Amino acid sequence: MKRQWLAMGMIVAALAARGGELEDARAYQKSRAAVADLTRITAPTGIQESYKADIGGIGQWLYVRGQDRANPIILFVHGGPASPAIPTAWQFQRPIEEYFTVVHWDQRGAGLTYRDNPPAQVAPTLTVARYVDDTIEVAEHLRKRHGKGKIILMAHSWGTVPALGAALKRPDLFHAYVGVGQVISTRENERISFDYAQAEATKRNDQEALKDLASIAPYPGELPITRERIVTARKWPQHYGGLSAFRSESTYYFGGPRLSPDYAPDDVATIDQGNVFSLGRLLPEFVTVDYSRVDTLRIPVVMFLGRHDYTTPTAPTEAWLRKLRAPYKQAVWFERSAHMVPWEEPGKTLVSLLRYVRPLADGKMPAAE
């Protein structure tokens, strides 16, 4: 009898646990549905579509949203490598969609594009030059599909590497270039970021950080910047607020994809998978990126600079922009942001796009400050 009661108790406990899991699953689905409903575009003039296009010989995913098809198009080139913006765009983008049609794109080796293409086929194509050409192809595709003469090119972090290359190679495609967390010199960025982490760790007497940083010093030094070294080097400046200002963690960003209405739960895993797949292959070339000798750009340039950014430190970008010759150039400082400017200060992001970028798409020249 005792065994029967024990077995019955185990069954009841298992059913209760299963019931809790089902309740959690239902709550999760309801949360995703609420985000989907909030972000759903219902305006008759609007556009909301997600589809795969042939870019650079493989199917690559595009995500298009806006309240009015007549508005200028922003092509947003995500960071990483392989950190797609589609699954977290719902956190900051909705107000921007009232004034622009915004296009996100899962680059080769990233997110849904990584999911849908054989890795063996894609791996040999992971070069900066190929990403530059992909950016150009996406821009041409959007111009043709939406009947636009030009579009706005906006890029974040790693995405600024191929995007600036595309702006230099095909300025005829773009009204303007907007860099967020701009990469000018990867090695200089790594040096500044490391020095910041060491200074903060010393000030805080953070022995764990000091020991960790000492293990890769001098950094970057003369040794190759391997995946292991760059992960260690990025860990501490980001912990001290160099990724998201005044935060040691960025849970809002890394956890955000789970609520995305555009990524199924199973698709969220492709973010980390694509990052691991792409970073190691791109890193040797990425660490040699140096745009510091570029002194002319034939389109207007606007830089969004996070005051506390020590993921891609702003000093090289500020110095580069000062000497750059361009039809128009403007630095916009975000005092409460580090690296994640659109996520950290979405209001100022919108206001800055309207003040400095929208006029350029309308053929006007805003006053430089």
Steps between C-alpha positions, in 0.01 A plus 500: 500500500785736589654442155167574334468827688863587415440426131179703507686789662769490233234502227323796660831687537591428138160618379530816711844570356373437149207730567740770615708459185190528283388808689844657454493412129156658460614813683808519276290469184259766628792734565636450147148551361465827691827632352388386155168681540667818626740511207253389233466760225135560412521827305378452140805694383738285701723203429593202715672210333769243560644303212808337355678658203785374283797708612853404406396158377317388816159563656523780757216619724361854488253657742315814386278721714351848472176692539518666158662356187568855379750559781876472444656156550764431763709187444630405845815283484529305825803439716670190628634348290174307478294689760173555309290800598168353386426319829551813714383773263161492675671657803579835336374524144125559508511885518761515222259313273268803498761699305708237319462155351762296685661192348700251704700225339639179646845495341668187369594285797247672726162406641242372254743530210741274690214257567399469135837456329745208520796613715750325272374709208507830689823464700744579213302816414536665842723789398464873552493556124207260462306678775565833329362361174204346684418841647505651154280222361247546781491875433444445128230242574317744727521787251348284229236333718378826656558740212751719683784693340714479813479365854655589836779268614519456877731253674590387851831368635641221274241603241679832455791313340314372191262797499774763485667290232175504301462878546852550364449261210148602394411845635242537223270260688470699821354827629731483802705273721419471872756321716415376851791357697716561195811288447789704361800299621434167667842477666477854637150426632630189675789692659278779634241254626763291680661806658159614626435161658840497671446851637154414632617172652790677673273774633257241637776264619324226304751219536308254284495748210865598547607136493287431192631804315861423594465160335474666154722805560643683317184525294467503212881506486680309229321168549207402278159612626342158541139431589605408854701821548230729361231336715710560813582854391133587438368342819621760748443831320146380431461403867601857593226653284674507163221308325195648673570815699479472879423126475719199566262278304284545187226247573244714318693444177619142533163385635294713261488249211287261707209745472559579134192450282734449203720221636336174599633357829708244312651777287644682801773235525625597154629830641775339708557229241552755224727711719729207578498396134581847365728663756786253479503517121475880478722591793841484326380748238284704736794586726685652203218743413629856488301783342714769663663592168166561328475877477210551258146370477272616221178482701387668825624332818333497841660324797303397810756482781432340839688702760579185702571263213801281573394220268584712197655803670407836350838676501616354164165586340501854636852561369418347160182702458682822582735461202248341261389690191132438421205700362367510857620349826364498851592333828211437740595415858280275712588584859306212660616230260794272450503267199128424467384849405160421336407267785629729777369834373222422250342843541816688413566253218166592342546874556852487354385309193229760443731795562810393310409215263143542377579841340783338304254246358273790406780674310565761768815576696453529878711751686819344637583562866 
